[in-house]
Amino acid sequence: MSLDKAIQSGKEKREMYRRDKAIDASCRNHGDDPWAKHSRLHSNDLRRQIADEQLKEYMKEYGNGEESCKE
């Protein structure tokens, strides 16, 4: 069944995009919009920041005595 026939017969269940998603594709799921991307990846950014701090502390204590590490 084609999309047009499905719409005419009432079997099409997809909904139209609303608000920002209707205007710009980058605001949709997995888009490249900086605001939405930051919100979506916030927990990963926090975990990465904590891991970097732990690595720096480890390098201070057990490394070559250098405070910096490769990034």
MMTF fields as JSON, N, C-alpha, C and O atoms, coordinates in Angstrom:
{
  "mmtfVersion": "1.0.0",
  "mmtfProducer": "UNKNOWN",
  "numBonds": 283,
  "numAtoms": 284,
  "numGroups": 71,
  "numChains": 1,
  "numModels": 1,
  "chainsPerModel": [1],
  "groupsPerChain": [71],
  "chainIdList": ["A"],
  "bondAtomList": [4, 2, 8, 6, 12, 10, 16, 14, 20, 18, 24, 22, 28, 26, 32, 30, 36, 34, 40, 38, 44, 42, 48, 46, 52, 50, 56, 54, 60, 58, 64, 62, 68, 66, 72, 70, 76, 74, 80, 78, 84, 82, 88, 86, 92, 90, 96, 94, 100, 98, 104, 102, 108, 106, 112, 110, 116, 114, 120, 118, 124, 122, 128, 126, 132, 130, 136, 134, 140, 138, 144, 142, 148, 146, 152, 150, 156, 154, 160, 158, 164, 162, 168, 166, 172, 170, 176, 174, 180, 178, 184, 182, 188, 186, 192, 190, 196, 194, 200, 198, 204, 202, 208, 206, 212, 210, 216, 214, 220, 218, 224, 222, 228, 226, 232, 230, 236, 234, 240, 238, 244, 242, 248, 246, 252, 250, 256, 254, 260, 258, 264, 262, 268, 266, 272, 270, 276, 274, 280, 278],
  "bondOrderList": [1, 1, 1, 1, 1, 1, 1, 1, 1, 1, 1, 1, 1, 1, 1, 1, 1, 1, 1, 1, 1, 1, 1, 1, 1, 1, 1, 1, 1, 1, 1, 1, 1, 1, 1, 1, 1, 1, 1, 1, 1, 1, 1, 1, 1, 1, 1, 1, 1, 1, 1, 1, 1, 1, 1, 1, 1, 1, 1, 1, 1, 1, 1, 1, 1, 1, 1, 1, 1, 1],
  "groupList": [{"groupName": "MET", "atomNameList": ["N", "CA", "C", "O"], "elementList": ["N", "C", "C", "O"], "formalChargeList": [0, 0, 0, 0], "bondAtomList": [1, 0, 2, 1, 3, 2], "bondOrderList": [1, 1, 2], "singleLetterCode": "M", "chemCompType": "L-PEPTIDE LINKING"}, {"groupName": "SER", "atomNameList": ["N", "CA", "C", "O"], "elementList": ["N", "C", "C", "O"], "formalChargeList": [0, 0, 0, 0], "bondAtomList": [1, 0, 2, 1, 3, 2], "bondOrderList": [1, 1, 2], "singleLetterCode": "S", "chemCompType": "L-PEPTIDE LINKING"}, {"groupName": "LEU", "atomNameList": ["N", "CA", "C", "O"], "elementList": ["N", "C", "C", "O"], "formalChargeList": [0, 0, 0, 0], "bondAtomList": [1, 0, 2, 1, 3, 2], "bondOrderList": [1, 1, 2], "singleLetterCode": "L", "chemCompType": "L-PEPTIDE LINKING"}, {"groupName": "ASP", "atomNameList": ["N", "CA", "C", "O"], "elementList": ["N", "C", "C", "O"], "formalChargeList": [0, 0, 0, 0], "bondAtomList": [1, 0, 2, 1, 3, 2], "bondOrderList": [1, 1, 2], "singleLetterCode": "D", "chemCompType": "L-PEPTIDE LINKING"}, {"groupName": "LYS", "atomNameList": ["N", "CA", "C", "O"], "elementList": ["N", "C", "C", "O"], "formalChargeList": [0, 0, 0, 0], "bondAtomList": [1, 0, 2, 1, 3, 2], "bondOrderList": [1, 1, 2], "singleLetterCode": "K", "chemCompType": "L-PEPTIDE LINKING"}, {"groupName": "ALA", "atomNameList": ["N", "CA", "C", "O"], "elementList": ["N", "C", "C", "O"], "formalChargeList": [0, 0, 0, 0], "bondAtomList": [1, 0, 2, 1, 3, 2], "bondOrderList": [1, 1, 2], "singleLetterCode": "A", "chemCompType": "L-PEPTIDE LINKING"}, {"groupName": "ILE", "atomNameList": ["N", "CA", "C", "O"], "elementList": ["N", "C", "C", "O"], "formalChargeList": [0, 0, 0, 0], "bondAtomList": [1, 0, 2, 1, 3, 2], "bondOrderList": [1, 1, 2], "singleLetterCode": "I", "chemCompType": "L-PEPTIDE LINKING"}, {"groupName": "GLN", "atomNameList": ["N", "CA", "C", "O"], "elementList": ["N", "C", "C", "O"], "formalChargeList": [0, 0, 0, 0], "bondAtomList": [1, 0, 2, 1, 3, 2], "bondOrderList": [1, 1, 2], "singleLetterCode": "Q", "chemCompType": "L-PEPTIDE LINKING"}, {"groupName": "GLY", "atomNameList": ["N", "CA", "C", "O"], "elementList": ["N", "C", "C", "O"], "formalChargeList": [0, 0, 0, 0], "bondAtomList": [1, 0, 2, 1, 3, 2], "bondOrderList": [1, 1, 2], "singleLetterCode": "G", "chemCompType": "PEPTIDE LINKING"}, {"groupName": "GLU", "atomNameList": ["N", "CA", "C", "O"], "elementList": ["N", "C", "C", "O"], "formalChargeList": [0, 0, 0, 0], "bondAtomList": [1, 0, 2, 1, 3, 2], "bondOrderList": [1, 1, 2], "singleLetterCode": "E", "chemCompType": "L-PEPTIDE LINKING"}, {"groupName": "ARG", "atomNameList": ["N", "CA", "C", "O"], "elementList": ["N", "C", "C", "O"], "formalChargeList": [0, 0, 0, 0], "bondAtomList": [1, 0, 2, 1, 3, 2], "bondOrderList": [1, 1, 2], "singleLetterCode": "R", "chemCompType": "L-PEPTIDE LINKING"}, {"groupName": "TYR", "atomNameList": ["N", "CA", "C", "O"], "elementList": ["N", "C", "C", "O"], "formalChargeList": [0, 0, 0, 0], "bondAtomList": [1, 0, 2, 1, 3, 2], "bondOrderList": [1, 1, 2], "singleLetterCode": "Y", "chemCompType": "L-PEPTIDE LINKING"}, {"groupName": "CYS", "atomNameList": ["N", "CA", "C", "O"], "elementList": ["N", "C", "C", "O"], "formalChargeList": [0, 0, 0, 0], "bondAtomList": [1, 0, 2, 1, 3, 2], "bondOrderList": [1, 1, 2], "singleLetterCode": "C", "chemCompType": "L-PEPTIDE LINKING"}, {"groupName": "ASN", "atomNameList": ["N", "CA", "C", "O"], "elementList": ["N", "C", "C", "O"], "formalChargeList": [0, 0, 0, 0], "bondAtomList": [1, 0, 2, 1, 3, 2], "bondOrderList": [1, 1, 2], "singleLetterCode": "N", "chemCompType": "L-PEPTIDE LINKING"}, {"groupName": "HIS", "atomNameList": ["N", "CA", "C", "O"], "elementList": ["N", "C", "C", "O"], "formalChargeList": [0, 0, 0, 0], "bondAtomList": [1, 0, 2, 1, 3, 2], "bondOrderList": [1, 1, 2], "singleLetterCode": "H", "chemCompType": "L-PEPTIDE LINKING"}, {"groupName": "PRO", "atomNameList": ["N", "CA", "C", "O"], "elementList": ["N", "C", "C", "O"], "formalChargeList": [0, 0, 0, 0], "bondAtomList": [1, 0, 2, 1, 3, 2], "bondOrderList": [1, 1, 2], "singleLetterCode": "P", "chemCompType": "L-PEPTIDE LINKING"}, {"groupName": "TRP", "atomNameList": ["N", "CA", "C", "O"], "elementList": ["N", "C", "C", "O"], "formalChargeList": [0, 0, 0, 0], "bondAtomList": [1, 0, 2, 1, 3, 2], "bondOrderList": [1, 1, 2], "singleLetterCode": "W", "chemCompType": "L-PEPTIDE LINKING"}],
  "groupTypeList": [0, 1, 2, 3, 4, 5, 6, 7, 1, 8, 4, 9, 4, 10, 9, 0, 11, 10, 10, 3, 4, 5, 6, 3, 5, 1, 12, 10, 13, 14, 8, 3, 3, 15, 16, 5, 4, 14, 1, 10, 2, 14, 1, 13, 3, 2, 10, 10, 7, 6, 5, 3, 9, 7, 2, 4, 9, 11, 0, 4, 9, 11, 8, 13, 8, 9, 9, 1, 12, 4, 9],
  "groupIdList": [1, 2, 3, 4, 5, 6, 7, 8, 9, 10, 11, 12, 13, 14, 15, 16, 17, 18, 19, 20, 21, 22, 23, 24, 25, 26, 27, 28, 29, 30, 31, 32, 33, 34, 35, 36, 37, 38, 39, 40, 41, 42, 43, 44, 45, 46, 47, 48, 49, 50, 51, 52, 53, 54, 55, 56, 57, 58, 59, 60, 61, 62, 63, 64, 65, 66, 67, 68, 69, 70, 71],
  "secStructList": [7, 7, 2, 2, 2, 2, 2, 2, 2, 6, 7, 7, 7, 7, 7, 7, 7, 7, 6, 2, 2, 2, 2, 7, 4, 4, 4, 1, 6, 6, 7, 7, 7, 2, 2, 2, 2, 2, 2, 2, 6, 2, 2, 2, 2, 2, 2, 2, 2, 2, 2, 2, 2, 2, 2, 2, 2, 2, 2, 2, 2, 2, 1, 1, 1, 7, 1, 7, 7, 7, 7],
  "xCoordList": [0.855, 0.0, 0.905, 1.826, 0.631, 1.446, 1.042, 0.004, 1.878, 1.628, 0.335, -0.418, 0.073, -1.15, -2.397, -3.361, -2.375, -3.522, -3.704, -4.831, -2.589, -2.677, -3.275, -4.049, -2.915, -3.469, -4.958, -5.743, -5.357, -6.766, -7.62, -8.751, -7.087, -7.884, -7.814, -8.511, -6.99, -6.929, -6.031, -6.111, -5.172, -4.296, -2.914, -2.08, -2.674, -1.376, -1.355, -2.215, -0.389, -0.328, 0.747, 0.825, 1.584, 2.639, 2.047, 1.047, 2.662, 2.204, 3.16, 4.337, 2.653, 3.465, 4.407, 4.093, 5.567, 6.469, 5.846, 5.177, 6.067, 5.513, 6.624, 7.751, 6.303, 7.179, 8.522, 8.544, 9.616, 10.933, 11.286, 11.977, 10.823, 11.153, 10.549, 11.093, 9.44, 8.812, 9.602, 9.568, 10.305, 11.007, 12.401, 12.797, 13.147, 14.554, 14.85, 14.554, 15.434, 15.74, 16.818, 16.892, 17.667, 18.738, 18.197, 18.912, 16.956, 16.349, 15.682, 15.224, 15.624, 14.986, 15.924, 17.054, 15.458, 16.243, 17.589, 17.668, 18.633, 20.003, 20.482, 21.373, 19.895, 20.268, 21.566, 22.173, 21.977, 23.249, 23.066, 23.997, 21.891, 21.609, 22.426, 22.316, 23.246, 24.131, 23.377, 23.842, 22.229, 21.47, 20.972, 21.156, 20.347, 19.819, 20.948, 20.824, 22.037, 23.165, 23.77, 24.12, 23.898, 24.446, 23.527, 23.995, 22.231, 21.273, 21.324, 21.246, 21.454, 21.439, 22.711, 22.666, 23.851, 25.129, 25.667, 26.844, 24.827, 25.282, 25.882, 26.943, 25.216, 25.718, 27.054, 27.935, 27.209, 28.485, 29.598, 30.726, 29.281, 30.284, 30.735, 31.923, 29.79, 30.147, 31.047, 32.04, 30.695, 31.517, 32.912, 33.888, 33.016, 34.32, 35.16, 36.363, 34.535, 35.236, 35.747, 36.879, 34.937, 35.346, 36.491, 37.434, 36.42, 37.486, 38.794, 39.863, 38.722, 39.935, 40.575, 41.797, 39.745, 40.277, 40.935, 41.998, 40.301, 40.877, 42.196, 43.134, 42.278, 43.51, 44.631, 45.778, 44.308, 45.307, 45.826, 47.026, 44.905, 45.323, 46.225, 47.221, 45.873, 46.673, 48.065, 49.066, 48.116, 49.403, 50.267, 51.491, 49.643, 50.391, 51.033, 52.205, 50.249, 50.704, 51.645, 52.697, 51.276, 52.03, 52.796, 53.608, 52.55, 53.199, 54.639, 55.276, 55.133, 56.508, 56.68, 57.711, 55.697, 55.76, 55.271, 55.35, 54.77, 54.268, 52.78, 52.037, 52.376, 50.947, 50.123, 48.933, 50.713, 49.941, 49.946, 50.871, 48.916, 48.856, 48.458, 48.014, 48.614, 48.285, 46.781, 46.027, 46.342, 44.905, 44.621, 43.466],
  "yCoordList": [-1.169, 0.0, 1.237, 1.344, 2.165, 3.373, 4.337, 4.175, 5.326, 6.297, 7.063, 7.323, 7.427, 8.171, 7.346, 7.863, 6.069, 5.202, 5.018, 4.975, 4.908, 4.725, 5.961, 5.848, 7.135, 8.372, 8.46, 8.822, 8.14, 8.207, 7.219, 7.532, 6.036, 5.033, 5.175, 4.461, 6.079, 6.313, 5.352, 5.266, 4.619, 3.661, 4.236, 3.557, 5.459, 6.097, 6.631, 7.426, 6.203, 6.571, 7.599, 8.086, 7.94, 8.914, 10.293, 10.657, 11.05, 12.405, 13.404, 13.11, 14.559, 15.615, 16.169, 16.143, 16.669, 17.326, 18.63, 19.317, 18.966, 20.192, 21.098, 20.654, 22.353, 23.384, 23.441, 23.501, 23.423, 23.585, 22.442, 22.65, 21.257, 20.098, 20.22, 19.665, 20.935, 21.112, 22.087, 21.995, 23.009, 24.053, 23.609, 23.804, 23.015, 22.719, 21.258, 20.789, 20.537, 19.115, 18.91, 17.836, 19.918, 19.749, 19.72, 19.318, 20.136, 20.114, 18.773, 18.541, 17.897, 16.598, 15.658, 16.029, 14.442, 13.468, 13.231, 13.09, 13.186, 12.972, 14.071, 13.846, 15.248, 16.368, 17.001, 16.585, 18.01, 18.654, 20.032, 20.837, 20.301, 21.564, 21.634, 20.734, 22.681, 22.726, 22.671, 22.035, 23.326, 23.348, 21.945, 21.478, 21.281, 19.94, 18.931, 18.01, 19.097, 18.183, 18.266, 17.241, 19.478, 19.641, 18.988, 18.324, 19.172, 18.574, 17.053, 16.376, 16.522, 15.071, 14.417, 13.29, 15.119, 14.528, 15.048, 14.857, 15.696, 16.312, 15.285, 15.528, 14.149, 13.148, 12.571, 12.302, 12.378, 11.879, 12.894, 12.524, 14.184, 15.23, 15.254, 15.414, 15.096, 15.078, 13.892, 14.04, 12.712, 11.529, 11.673, 11.25, 12.271, 12.488, 13.466, 13.265, 14.515, 15.501, 14.866, 15.125, 14.055, 13.38, 12.418, 12.342, 11.681, 10.739, 11.471, 10.993, 12.624, 13.412, 13.894, 13.864, 14.336, 14.792, 13.643, 13.818, 12.467, 11.314, 10.909, 10.526, 10.987, 10.649, 11.627, 11.218, 12.902, 13.9, 13.657, 13.763, 13.327, 13.022, 11.793, 11.767, 10.782, 9.564, 9.855, 9.358, 10.667, 11.009, 11.828, 11.701, 12.661, 13.42, 12.475, 12.619, 11.507, 10.621, 9.529, 9.299, 8.856, 7.683, 7.889, 7.046, 8.988, 9.241, 9.686, 9.384, 10.385, 10.846, 12.129, 12.792, 12.474, 13.701, 14.898, 16.029, 14.668, 15.752, 15.939, 14.979, 17.182, 17.464, 17.291, 16.99, 17.471, 17.384, 15.954, 15.184, 15.626, 14.319, 14.522, 15.605, 13.503, 13.605, 13.712, 12.959, 14.656, 14.822, 14.735, 14.85],
  "zCoordList": [0.0, 0.0, 0.0, 0.81, -0.914, -0.985, 0.133, 0.774, 0.343, 1.41, 1.167, 2.105, -0.092, -0.396, -0.08, 0.484, -0.441, -0.159, 1.344, 1.838, 2.068, 3.513, 4.178, 5.128, 3.676, 4.235, 3.928, 4.805, 2.717, 2.325, 3.11, 3.481, 3.362, 4.058, 5.578, 6.299, 6.061, 7.508, 8.251, 9.476, 7.545, 8.202, 8.512, 9.11, 8.115, 8.361, 9.794, 10.173, 10.579, 11.998, 12.308, 13.436, 11.32, 11.576, 11.801, 11.184, 12.677, 12.942, 12.308, 12.103, 12.007, 11.428, 12.501, 13.69, 12.061, 12.992, 13.456, 12.684, 14.711, 15.269, 15.764, 15.981, 15.937, 16.499, 15.766, 14.537, 16.48, 15.87, 14.927, 13.93, 15.232, 14.4, 12.998, 12.044, 12.863, 11.566, 10.698, 9.471, 11.322, 10.582, 10.164, 9.015, 11.087, 10.829, 11.147, 12.246, 10.192, 10.39, 11.433, 12.03, 11.674, 12.657, 14.082, 15.0, 14.283, 15.615, 15.912, 17.031, 14.924, 15.135, 15.887, 16.207, 16.17, 16.916, 16.25, 15.03, 17.044, 16.599, 15.656, 14.837, 15.772, 14.916, 15.367, 16.354, 14.63, 14.895, 15.526, 15.542, 16.037, 16.702, 17.991, 18.824, 18.184, 19.361, 20.69, 21.636, 20.773, 22.033, 22.38, 23.504, 21.424, 21.66, 21.856, 22.664, 21.13, 21.25, 22.64, 23.224, 23.181, 24.532, 25.556, 26.481, 25.393, 26.321, 26.257, 27.282, 25.04, 24.848, 25.383, 25.878, 25.287, 25.658, 26.992, 27.297, 27.779, 29.026, 29.995, 30.57, 30.178, 31.131, 30.655, 31.471, 29.342, 28.816, 29.03, 29.356, 28.845, 29.066, 30.522, 30.801, 31.452, 32.873, 33.206, 33.917, 32.688, 32.945, 32.367, 32.986, 31.178, 30.549, 31.373, 31.535, 31.89, 32.703, 34.01, 34.418, 34.65, 35.882, 35.612, 36.4, 34.506, 34.157, 33.877, 34.258, 33.216, 32.954, 34.252, 34.396, 35.193, 36.481, 37.243, 37.839, 37.222, 37.897, 37.25, 37.949, 35.942, 35.24, 35.591, 35.766, 35.694, 36.067, 37.48, 37.736, 38.402, 39.775, 39.811, 40.533, 39.032, 38.974, 38.425, 38.942, 37.369, 36.768, 37.725, 37.715, 38.544, 39.539, 40.551, 40.899, 41.015, 42.087, 41.588, 42.184, 40.502, 40.063, 38.766, 38.385, 38.093, 36.807, 36.981, 37.991, 36.02, 36.03, 36.828, 36.724, 37.607, 38.361, 37.576, 38.056, 36.387, 35.563, 35.822, 36.027, 35.808, 36.044, 34.8, 34.89, 33.646, 32.412, 31.889, 32.146, 31.164, 30.53, 29.073, 28.691, 28.279, 26.859, 26.697, 27.314, 25.86, 25.607, 24.153, 23.741]
}
